[in-house]
């Protein structure tokens, strides 16, 4: 499941990723929830009655089951920027549903974007930046219940989001939670060029971990 960023970029506009998905025979779905930040809060821009989180759980997962079938374990989440933090939030909140997560340049500290007045939808989702901070992925990590497969990456020159991703990795390390990360690759900061630079690595991580989950369920 691919979760888009705040600019609503579609997978078909990311040929390097689609080539990798086709190479490995992966079935991919990319739901669009506008600038909802993939939260469990109503975002009028997306829908006035259902949250992005509810949409994923109550509509997308049943669609996957009906269309392709799965055993409840062989699903991976991948997201970029806004979608990266969304993927982490879902995986930390529902690790038994989403055991595999790969987050590229995740916008974990999105409350800072709200604090700076840089976002149009966040003020409609949260009362204040502190309320937004309390709902970030970092605060959904459970020390005893976490997704088995995690990959984080962020360009160290990404001025807006690197510090949050780095703190996330440090928290995972301090809790002894297994994960992989890449904070060394430099490819244009927070940009499509960086996403493309990570495409092969991220998709190969997903493929390997899907196979591990398949073997667990045999």
N, C-alpha and C positions, 0 to 999 in steps of 0.2 A: 504494500500500500504506500503510494507516494503522497506526501503532504506538501503542498505548495507553500511558497513564501508570500510575503505581503504584497508583492507585485503580481501575484496570481499567475506566475509562469507555468505553462503547460509542459507536460513531458514531451509532446511531439515537437516542442521547440528546443529540445535538448538531445540532438542526434547522437552525441557520444554516449549518453545513458541508454537511449533506445537501442543502439547497436549492441551494447553490452547485454541488455536484457534479452535481445533476440539471440545473441551468441550462446547464452546459457539456457535458453528456452524458458525464461521466467514469464509468468503471467502477471501483469501489473495493472492496477487500477489507481487512478488519480482523482479522487473526489475534490470538488471545488466548494469551499465554504466562505468565499470572499475574505474580507479582512477580520475574520472572527478570532484570530489568534488561537484557533483550535481549542477554545475554552469550553467549559460547561456553563457558560453564561449566554443568555440570549443576545444575539447580535442582529439587530434589525436589518442590517445590510445583507445578511445571509437569509435569515428566516425569523419570523416573529413568534413562532411556536415551538421550535426545536433548536437545541444548541448544536454546535459543531460536534461536540463529544457524543451527544445522543445520536446524532445522524450517523456517525461512524459505527457506533455499537449496535444501533437498532435497524439500520438500513444497509450500510455497506457490508458489514459482516454477513448478514443473511443473504445478501446478493451474491457474495463470493461463494457461500455454501451452496446456493441454488445453481449458480452458473458453473462452478468448477469443482466444488466439493473439497473438503479438507478435514483433517482429523482434529482440528482445534489447536494444533501446535505449529503447523507448518505455515505460519504467516510472519512476515517481516515488515517492520515499519521503516521507511526512509523519508527524511525530510530535509529541506534546505531553509536556513534562516528562520522565519516564523514557523515554518513546517518542521524544522529541526527541533525546536523547543517543544512543539506540539507532539512530535514523535516520542521524545523523552518523557513528557508528562504522561502520555497514555501508557507507555511501557512501565513507568514507575507506579502508576495507579492500578494497572491491570497486568502485572507481569505474567500471569498464567495464560492470559489471552494473547499477549504480545511478548514472547520470549526473546525476540530478536529486534534490535533497534540500531539504526545507523543514522547519526545526526551530523549534517554538514553545516558548519558555521551557524550553529543553533543560537537564536536570539534569546538566550535565557533571561537576561536582565531587562526584559521588555518594560518593566516598571520605570526604568530610567528614561525610556523613550516617552512615556506618559509624563514623567516629571518635567522633561524639557519641552513639553508641548508639541512634540513632533508627530503625534499620531492622531488621526481623526476618529477612530472607532474605540480606542481604549477608554477614553473618558465616559463612553456610554456603557462600557462593560464593568467598570470598577468605580467605586466611590472616590478613591484617591490612590496615589502611587503605592502606599503601604498595603492597601487591600490587594493590589495587583501583585506586589512582591510576595505576599503570602500564598499566592496561587502559582508561583513559578515552579518549574521542574525541580529546582534545587530542594525545595521544601516538600516535595512529594516522594523523596527517596526514603525507603523503609530499610533499616539496617538488616532485617531478617527476611525480607521478601522482595526480590529484585529480579529483573529480566536476566536470563542466563547469558545472553550474548549482547554486548554493548560496544559500539564503536563511535568515538567522538573525534572530530577533526575541525580545526579552525586555523586560518592563516594568522601567524603571530603579528602581522601588520594590520590586522582587522581592528581598527581603533574602537569601534562601537561594541563589539561582542566578544573579543578574545578574553578579556579579564573574567567574564562570567563563565565561559567554558573552562578556563583554567581552574577556577574555584570549584567547579563541578567535578573535574577530574581529581583534584586534591581531596575532595570530600569522599569520592568513591574509593580512593586509595587509602584514606585514613580509616574507612569502615571495612576495609578488606574485601570490597566488592569487585569481582573480576571484570575487567574491561580492557579495551584497547584504545589507543589514541594516537593521533598524529598532529603535533604542534610544530613540526619542523618545516613542512612544505610551504614555500612562499610562492604565490602565483596570482598576485593582484589584489590582495586584501579581500574585502567582502564583495565578491564579484562572480559573474558567470564563468570567468576564466578559472577561478579557484575551484568552483564546482566541477568543471570539466577535468581539471587536473586530478581530482580525487575519484573520478567516475570508475575507473578500472579497479582501484583498491576497494572502494565501497561495495561495488557489485560482487566482487570476488569474496569479500567478507560475508555478504548475505548468502551467496551460493553455498559456501562452506558450512555456514551455521544452519542453513535449511537442511542440508544433508545430515548434520549431526542430530537435529531434531527429528528427522525422518527415522533415523536409526534408533532413537529413543522410543519411538512409538511402535516399532516392529514387534 
